[in-house]
Every structure is written in structure tokens, then in C-alpha cells.
């Protein structure tokens, strides 16, 4: 029964991926990428990977196309004004192809090396899955993926959080207002009534959904990563339903930057607490495991999951704020 569904999902993914590569217009490409994210989420769902599907839906279908559209808008505005900047730093097509070939070859080699020792596909032996499930049940964590992310391989999650934190920090530095730019307050624009109603109705629902996904990360598909992205992008529905100034009132970027740092620090402090207690870094031995399938179960898993949720939500808000400022508010001109 599942095989035909997987086959259809694979065809949809192949078709949308091909369309994303074939489309030349950046705006249309962003829309096609959103469709690709949705088809990948469907494929992961059919293959019984709901956590990955939720991540793909939040990041691949919503966040990435949005960042691409904001970047296109900023570049288009600069091109339309004619910044007068030369092409001294332009990379040639040949150099880009060489970099792509080298990177692709390295990635292919790593994938082949990783796949050589995997168990046979479709077999009855699942050494990784069996070990993960046993450890998850022993520590009363109903969501096995959460057990992997915040218990069995919590150190890997620390690395992923560090990459996101460094990416946002780099974005803040690169997109800061320069001396040849000025800040111009965007004028309010009329919003179609159906769009306004839709945005204002969906905003609280999407925000509560994100918070729910974070809070129940150790019990059901989702967690801090997925819920954080959902909650952060939900706030920006106010930009669609009202205007940019309304969004700014509920999005003090400085506070979210502090929240981003506090979320990352909380994860580190929880890890160091294990060392102080005489066990090991990020060891799930500090708190009782509680009753299985309840909010208080899983030991330190809910706390680490919440720290990641805060860090991701604040990081995405800051990231979108910088891109939106560049696309909407900051213009070429004499800075003050």
C-alpha cells in the first residue's frame, strides 16, 4: 500500500526539483522552491518520518523561499537605482563551475563512504533503530527523535545550534546599515481585506501551534527546531495583515537578540551542570525521568528542547528582521 504512495511522492519531488532548476526568474524560482518543500514534506510523511517532514515544511516550504524573495527585492531595488558599483569582484562562470564540481565531488565521496557500512535496505536488522528505541524507552521519552536530539546525541545538537547562532551573527554583521545607506520609514500600504482577515486569524493559531510543538517535543513529532521556526514566522503574518510598523511594535529586535543568546547559554549551562554533578557533559542523569508520555517525562530532554526552541525562534526573528530591514527600510543614499 505504501509503495505506490512513495512512488508518486518521489515523482512529485523529482518534477518540482527539476522545475526549480529550470526556472530562471528568481521570484518564480522561490515559489517553485516552496512547492518543492511541500512535496518533500509529503514524501517524508509517507515514509513515516514526521519530524523531518515538519522541519522541511517550516524551513524548506516557508522560511527559505521568504529569505530568497527578500534578497531578490533588495537586489532589484539596488539594480533599479544604479548603485554605480563596478564588477571588480564578479566571479566568472568557470570559477563557479569549478567550485561546484569540487564541492559536489567531496560531498559525493562522503555520502558513498557513509553508505558503505549501512545495513541492507529493507532487511530485518536495524542496529541503529533498535538501540535508539531501547534508550528512548529506558529514559521515558515517547518521541524517539527527541531522545536522539537532546539525549543520545545532544552534543551534535549543540553543534547545530552553534551553526545557527553563528549564521545569525554573521547576517547581522553583513546586513548592518553602512555609511552609504540611509533608513527610510516605509509608508503604510493598503492591504486587501481577505488577506488582512486571513493573516490576523491565522497568526494566533500559527503562534500557538509553534509553542505547542515546542512544549510537546518529547512526546510527539516536532520539537524546539520546528516549533521555533513556526512561532517566529507566525509573527510576521502581521506584516502581511497590517503593515511593517505594526510588526516592529511586537518585534523589538534587541530583545530577540538577547533571547537568542540566552537560549544558547541555557543549553550550555544544562550541559555543564552534568559535569558539575560528576557525570558528563549533557548527560541525562540530573532529573528523574518521570511518568512516560507526560510533559514532565524524559529527564533533561524537555529543558534542552525548550532552550533550543527559544534560541531558534529568536534567531529566526532576528534573521528575518535584518532581511526585512534591507528589503523594506534601508535604501541607498547618504547615511547619517
C-alpha positions in Angstrom: 0.0 0.0 0.0 2.8 2.4 0.9 4.9 1.6 -2.2 2.6 3.4 -4.7 2.4 6.4 -2.4 6.2 6.6 -2.1 6.5 6.3 -5.9 4.0 9.1 -6.5 5.7 11.3 -3.9 9.1 10.7 -5.5 7.8 11.7 -8.9 6.4 14.9 -7.4 9.7 15.7 -5.8 11.6 15.0 -9.0 9.3 17.1 -11.0 9.4 20.1 -8.6 13.1 19.9 -8.2 13.6 19.9 -12.0 11.3 22.9 -12.3 13.3 24.7 -9.6 16.5 24.2 -11.5 14.9 25.0 -14.9 13.2 28.3 -13.8 15.4 31.3 -14.4 13.4 34.1 -12.8 14.4 34.3 -9.1 10.9 35.2 -7.9 9.3 32.2 -9.7 12.1 30.1 -8.5 11.3 31.0 -4.9 7.7 29.9 -5.4 8.8 26.6 -7.0 11.2 26.0 -4.1 8.2 26.4 -1.8 6.3 23.7 -3.8 9.4 21.5 -3.6 9.5 21.9 0.2 5.9 20.8 0.4 6.4 17.8 -1.9 9.4 16.7 0.2 7.3 17.1 3.4 4.7 14.8 1.8 7.5 12.3 0.9 8.9 12.2 4.4 5.4 11.8 5.8 4.7 8.9 3.6 8.0 7.3 4.6 6.9 7.7 8.3 9.4 10.5 9.2 7.0 13.2 10.6 9.7 15.1 12.4 11.7 15.6 9.3 8.5 16.4 7.3 7.7 19.1 9.8 11.2 20.6 9.6 11.0 20.6 5.8 7.6 22.2 5.8 8.8 25.0 8.2 12.2 25.7 6.6 12.0 24.4 3.0 8.5 25.5 2.2 8.3 28.8 4.2 11.5 30.3 5.5 13.9 29.7 2.7 11.6 31.0 -0.1 10.8 34.0 2.0 14.5 34.9 2.5 15.1 34.4 -1.2 12.2 36.8 -2.1 13.5 39.4 0.4 17.0 39.1 -1.1 15.7 39.4 -4.7 13.7 42.5 -3.7 16.8 44.2 -2.2 19.0 43.4 -5.2 16.3 44.5 -7.6 16.0 47.9 -5.8 19.7 48.4 -6.0 19.9 47.5 -9.7 17.0 49.8 -10.4 18.7 52.8 -8.7 22.0 52.0 -10.3 24.5 52.0 -7.5 27.4 52.7 -9.7 29.4 49.9 -8.2 31.8 48.1 -10.5 32.1 44.5 -11.3 35.7 44.1 -10.0 34.7 41.3 -7.6 32.5 39.3 -10.0 33.2 35.6 -10.1 33.4 34.1 -13.5 31.1 31.2 -14.6 34.1 28.9 -15.0 35.2 29.5 -11.4 31.7 28.9 -10.1 31.6 25.6 -12.0 35.0 24.5 -10.6 33.9 25.3 -7.1 30.6 23.4 -7.6 32.4 20.4 -9.1 34.9 20.2 -6.3 32.2 20.6 -3.6 29.9 18.1 -5.3 32.7 15.6 -5.6 33.6 15.9 -2.0 30.0 15.6 -0.9 29.6 12.5 -3.1 32.7 10.9 -1.6 31.4 11.5 1.9 28.0 10.1 1.1 29.4 7.0 -0.5 31.7 6.4 2.5 28.8 6.8 4.9 26.6 4.4 2.9 29.1 1.6 2.6 28.6 0.4 6.2 24.8 0.9 6.4 22.7 -2.2 7.0 20.9 -3.7 3.9 17.9 -1.7 2.7 14.6 -3.4 3.5 16.2 -6.0 5.8 15.1 -7.1 9.3 18.3 -5.9 11.0 18.1 -2.4 12.3 21.0 -1.9 14.8 20.7 1.9 15.0 17.0 2.0 15.3 16.8 -0.8 17.9 19.4 0.8 20.1 17.8 4.2 19.8 14.3 2.9 20.7 15.7 1.0 23.7 17.4 4.0 25.1 14.4 6.2 24.5 12.1 3.9 26.3 14.5 3.4 29.2 14.5 7.2 29.8 10.8 7.6 29.4 11.0 9.8 26.2 8.0 9.0 23.9 9.4 10.8 20.9 12.4 8.8 19.8 13.7 11.6 17.6 13.7 14.0 20.6 15.6 11.4 22.6 18.3 11.3 19.8 18.5 15.1 19.5 18.5 16.0 23.2 19.9 12.9 24.9 21.7 10.3 23.0 23.4 12.8 20.6 22.8 16.1 22.4 26.4 17.1 21.6 25.6 17.1 17.9 22.6 19.3 18.6 24.9 21.7 20.3 26.9 21.9 17.1 23.8 22.6 15.1 22.7 25.3 17.5 26.2 26.8 17.2 26.0 26.9 13.4 22.6 28.7 13.6 23.9 31.2 16.1 27.0 31.9 14.1 24.9 32.3 10.9 22.6 34.8 12.5 25.6 36.7 14.0 27.2 36.8 10.5 23.9 38.0 9.0 23.7 40.8 11.5 27.2 41.9 10.7 26.9 41.7 6.9 23.5 43.4 6.7 24.1 46.2 9.1 23.5 49.7 7.7 26.6 51.1 6.1 27.7 54.7 5.6 26.3 55.0 2.1 22.8 53.8 3.2 20.0 55.6 4.9 17.0 54.4 6.8 13.6 55.4 5.3 10.4 54.6 7.1 8.2 52.6 4.8 4.8 54.1 4.1 1.7 52.1 5.1 0.1 50.3 2.2 -3.4 49.2 1.7 -3.9 45.5 2.3 -6.7 43.6 0.7 -9.4 42.8 3.2 -9.3 39.0 2.6 -5.6 39.0 3.1 -5.9 41.0 6.2 -8.6 38.8 7.7 -6.6 35.6 6.8 -3.4 36.9 8.3 -4.9 38.1 11.5 -6.9 34.9 12.0 -4.1 32.6 11.2 -1.4 34.5 13.3 -2.6 33.4 16.8 -3.3 29.9 15.5 0.2 29.5 14.0 1.8 31.0 17.1 0.1 28.7 19.4 0.9 25.8 17.1 4.6 26.7 17.3 4.5 26.9 21.1 2.6 23.6 21.3 5.2 21.8 19.1 8.0 23.1 21.3 6.2 22.1 24.6 5.4 18.6 23.4 8.7 17.9 21.6 9.5 14.9 23.8 6.0 13.4 23.3 5.0 13.9 19.6 6.6 14.8 16.3 8.4 18.2 16.3 10.4 20.0 19.0 12.4 23.1 19.5 13.7 23.4 16.0 10.4 23.0 14.2 8.3 24.9 16.7 10.8 27.7 16.9 10.6 28.3 13.2 6.8 28.1 13.2 6.4 30.6 16.0 8.9 33.0 14.5 7.4 33.1 11.1 3.9 33.3 12.6 4.7 36.7 14.0 5.5 38.0 10.5 1.9 37.4 9.4 1.3 40.7 11.0 3.4 42.3 8.2 1.0 40.8 5.7 -2.2 41.6 7.5 -1.3 45.1 8.7 2.0 46.9 7.9 5.7 47.0 8.7 5.2 49.4 11.6 2.8 47.0 13.3 5.3 44.2 13.0 8.0 46.4 14.5 5.9 47.1 17.6 5.8 43.4 18.5 9.3 42.7 17.3 11.9 44.6 19.3 15.0 43.1 17.7 17.2 43.9 20.6 15.2 41.7 23.0 15.1 38.8 20.5 18.9 39.1 20.1 19.2 38.7 23.9 16.7 35.8 23.8 18.9 34.1 21.2 21.9 34.4 23.4 20.1 33.3 26.5 18.7 30.2 24.7 22.2 29.2 23.6 23.6 29.8 27.1 20.8 27.8 28.7 21.7 24.8 26.6 25.4 25.1 27.6 24.6 25.6 31.3 22.4 22.5 31.3 25.3 20.6 29.7 27.8 21.9 32.2 25.5 21.1 35.1 26.1 17.4 34.3 29.8 17.9 34.6 29.4 19.7 37.9 27.2 16.9 39.2 30.0 14.4 38.4 28.6 12.7 35.3 29.4 14.1 31.8 28.6 17.0 29.6 24.9 16.9 28.6 24.3 13.6 30.3 20.6 12.9 31.0 21.1 12.0 34.7 20.2 15.1 36.6 16.4 14.9 36.8 14.0 12.0 37.3 12.6 10.5 34.1 9.0 10.9 35.3 6.0 9.2 34.0 6.1 8.0 30.4 4.2 10.1 27.9 3.7 13.1 30.1 5.1 16.7 29.8 7.5 16.1 32.7 8.9 12.9 31.3 12.4 12.5 29.7 14.7 14.0 32.4 16.5 16.9 30.9 15.1 16.4 27.4 12.2 18.9 27.8 14.6 21.6 29.2 17.1 21.2 26.4 14.2 21.1 23.9 12.8 24.4 25.3 16.2 26.1 25.2 16.5 25.1 21.5 13.0 26.4 20.9 13.8 29.8 22.4 17.1 30.0 20.5 15.7 29.0 17.2 12.6 31.3 17.5 14.7 34.3 18.4 17.3 33.6 15.8 14.8 33.3 13.0 13.1 36.6 14.1 16.4 38.4 14.1 17.3 36.8 10.7 14.1 37.9 9.1 14.3 41.3 10.8 17.7 42.0 9.1 16.5 40.8 5.7 13.2 42.8 6.0 15.1 46.0 7.0 17.3 45.7 4.0 14.4 44.9 1.7 11.9 47.5 3.0 13.5 50.2 5.1 17.2 50.7 4.2 17.9 52.5 0.9 21.0 53.7 -1.0 21.9 57.2 -0.1 23.9 59.4 2.1 23.9 57.9 5.6 23.8 60.0 8.7 
